Amino acid sequence: MHAVVTGSNKGIGFEICRQLASKGDMVLTSRDEKRGLEALRKLKEESCPALLGEIVFHWLDVTDSASIDSLVELIRNRIGKLDILVNNAGVGGIVYDFHDFADAIERAGGWPTDEAEWRKMAAQNYELAIECLTTNYYGAKRVNKALLPLLQQSSSARIVNVSSYLGLLQHIPRKPIRDELGDIENLTKGRIEEILKYFLEDFRQGQLEAKGWPENISAYKMSKAALIAYTRLLAKELPSFLVNSVCLGFVKTVINGNNGVLSAQEGAESPVYLALLPETCPSGLLFSKKEVCSF
Ligand SMILES: NC(=O)c1ccc[n+]([C@@H]2O[C@H](COP(=O)([O-])OP(=O)(O)OC[C@H]3O[C@@H](n4cnc5c(N)ncnc54)[C@H](OP(=O)(O)O)[C@@H]3O)[C@@H](O)[C@H]2O)c1
């Protein structure tokens, strides 16, 4: 088994890498060489002797074509195929006030749902929104596209797209957008991207609430909803692959100031489970941890 995990120098990606490394060969990737090599060292040190295959590090910034091309070259030259791709790299698209966030979690007894509270503790802006869509949606799509020929050489190709409960359609107030993104028969990738463009334009003009987009953590919610919709389309296009997306729960990592409730190890279990599904399992589904859930 040969696998690649994007954004695997820390957090959930690192744990996915560690868990998959007990099954076969891995490419641990990071957009920063120093952080990636340090993570590789840590993984080898901590996981020994549980590592089954070979682990190598490769630079991968999912927003940078040169790094994607270079990863493709590495895999093509060393192995000639890829069995598992986990699109995990992601950013939050907001700047938290982590102190307020921790207080809000305590008050809510878990993930805070009060929009007014979110307005106070999480700042967002147009530049962060662009970065968030570029990384979480377009980045995953670019990496998929580039690695597709190598996945096609595998007899059991699997793509796991790491999404979030915040990507569920219920977080988008505007019903026609919910209906379109959820309509697997008629939706196209082009339409997903048109929707993201309208979203960004309304964001730029300060029209989020007026136009019925998510009011808070807006770009993250739209990026993860787009990723789920895209996963469903990709699965239709690639019937011999298993292509699924997953919501992990609220995991203690840097993205939320380590305020989650699950450990990174627990968070990694469901993407790893999907990466190793038997061939007879279904594709094009959204999972909540290890159970199928609706979009
Ligand atoms: N934590 C949660 O509660 C939770 C819940 C649901 C879904 N998720 C999703 O889980 C995934 C992993 O997040 P995490 O919680 O583990 O957060 P994290 O600790 O912040 O890790 C994010 C990883 O993505 C990498 N990354 C960011 N932008 C990148 C880019 N352009 N190219 C390549 N790598 C990039 C980061 O690299 P750097 O170290 O260089 O920043 C880091 O390795 C994300 O997709 C996130 O949306 C998390």
The ligand as an SDF file (V2000), in Angstrom:
LIG
                    3D

 48 52  0  0  0  0  0  0  0  0999 V2000
   -9.5690   20.0950   14.4060 N   0  0  0  0  0  0  0  0  0  0  0  0
  -10.8550   19.9010   14.1600 C   0  0  0  0  0  0  0  0  0  0  0  0
  -11.7070   19.9670   15.0730 O   0  0  0  0  0  0  0  0  0  0  0  0
  -11.3160   19.5620   12.7720 C   0  0  0  0  0  0  0  0  0  0  0  0
  -12.6490   19.1880   12.6130 C   0  0  0  0  0  0  0  0  0  0  0  0
  -13.0930   18.8600   11.3230 C   0  0  0  0  0  0  0  0  0  0  0  0
  -12.2200   18.9370   10.2620 C   0  0  0  0  0  0  0  0  0  0  0  0
  -10.9400   19.3180   10.4500 N   0  0  0  0  0  0  0  0  0  0  0  0
  -10.0620   19.3480    9.2880 C   0  0  0  0  0  0  0  0  0  0  0  0
   -8.9590   18.5020    9.5210 O   0  0  0  0  0  0  0  0  0  0  0  0
   -7.8750   18.9000    8.6840 C   0  0  0  0  0  0  0  0  0  0  0  0
   -6.6100   18.9780    9.5240 C   0  0  0  0  0  0  0  0  0  0  0  0
   -6.7520   20.0480   10.4500 O   0  0  0  0  0  0  0  0  0  0  0  0
   -6.1350   20.0140   11.9170 P   0  0  0  0  0  0  0  0  0  0  0  0
   -7.2660   20.1340   12.8430 O   0  0  0  0  0  0  0  0  0  0  0  0
   -5.1790   18.9180   12.0650 O   0  0  0  0  0  0  0  0  0  0  0  0
   -5.4160   21.4310   11.9180 O   0  0  0  0  0  0  0  0  0  0  0  0
   -3.8600   21.8380   12.0040 P   0  0  0  0  0  0  0  0  0  0  0  0
   -3.2160   21.1950   13.1600 O   0  0  0  0  0  0  0  0  0  0  0  0
   -3.8550   23.3160   11.8870 O   0  0  0  0  0  0  0  0  0  0  0  0
   -3.2350   21.1720   10.6740 O   0  0  0  0  0  0  0  0  0  0  0  0
   -3.4880   21.6810    9.4000 C   0  0  0  0  0  0  0  0  0  0  0  0
   -2.4320   21.1200    8.4690 C   0  0  0  0  0  0  0  0  0  0  0  0
   -2.7010   21.6070    7.1380 O   0  0  0  0  0  0  0  0  0  0  0  0
   -1.5100   22.1850    6.6650 C   0  0  0  0  0  0  0  0  0  0  0  0
   -1.7420   23.1920    5.6270 N   0  0  0  0  0  0  0  0  0  0  0  0
   -2.3940   24.3620    5.6960 C   0  0  0  0  0  0  0  0  0  0  0  0
   -2.3460   24.9930    4.5170 N   0  0  0  0  0  0  0  0  0  0  0  0
   -1.6410   24.2030    3.6730 C   0  0  0  0  0  0  0  0  0  0  0  0
   -1.2390   24.2960    2.3340 C   0  0  0  0  0  0  0  0  0  0  0  0
   -1.5140   25.3650    1.5660 N   0  0  0  0  0  0  0  0  0  0  0  0
   -0.5430   23.2700    1.7800 N   0  0  0  0  0  0  0  0  0  0  0  0
   -0.2330   22.1770    2.5080 C   0  0  0  0  0  0  0  0  0  0  0  0
   -0.5430   22.0500    3.8160 N   0  0  0  0  0  0  0  0  0  0  0  0
   -1.2410   23.0490    4.3840 C   0  0  0  0  0  0  0  0  0  0  0  0
   -0.8290   22.7660    7.9070 C   0  0  0  0  0  0  0  0  0  0  0  0
    0.5220   23.0630    7.6350 O   0  0  0  0  0  0  0  0  0  0  0  0
    1.3430   24.1590    8.5350 P   0  0  0  0  0  0  0  0  0  0  0  0
    1.8400   23.4380    9.7450 O   0  0  0  0  0  0  0  0  0  0  0  0
    2.4220   24.5750    7.6010 O   0  0  0  0  0  0  0  0  0  0  0  0
    0.3880   25.2640    8.8740 O   0  0  0  0  0  0  0  0  0  0  0  0
   -1.0240   21.5860    8.8380 C   0  0  0  0  0  0  0  0  0  0  0  0
   -0.1040   20.5770    8.5570 O   0  0  0  0  0  0  0  0  0  0  0  0
   -8.2910   20.2380    8.0650 C   0  0  0  0  0  0  0  0  0  0  0  0
   -8.7660   20.0140    6.7520 O   0  0  0  0  0  0  0  0  0  0  0  0
   -9.4370   20.6860    8.9700 C   0  0  0  0  0  0  0  0  0  0  0  0
  -10.3240   21.5290    8.2980 O   0  0  0  0  0  0  0  0  0  0  0  0
  -10.4450   19.6270   11.6930 C   0  0  0  0  0  0  0  0  0  0  0  0
  1  2  1  0
  2  3  2  0
  2  4  1  0
  4  5  1  0
  4 48  2  0
  5  6  2  0
  6  7  1  0
  7  8  2  0
  8  9  1  0
  8 48  1  0
  9 10  1  0
  9 46  1  0
 10 11  1  0
 11 12  1  0
 11 44  1  0
 12 13  1  0
 13 14  1  0
 14 15  2  0
 14 16  1  0
 14 17  1  0
 17 18  1  0
 18 19  2  0
 18 20  1  0
 18 21  1  0
 21 22  1  0
 22 23  1  0
 23 24  1  0
 23 42  1  0
 24 25  1  0
 25 26  1  0
 25 36  1  0
 26 27  1  0
 26 35  1  0
 27 28  2  0
 28 29  1  0
 29 30  1  0
 29 35  2  0
 30 31  1  0
 30 32  2  0
 32 33  1  0
 33 34  2  0
 34 35  1  0
 36 37  1  0
 36 42  1  0
 37 38  1  0
 38 39  2  0
 38 40  1  0
 38 41  1  0
 42 43  1  0
 44 45  1  0
 44 46  1  0
 46 47  1  0
M  CHG  2   8   1  16  -1
M  END
$$$$
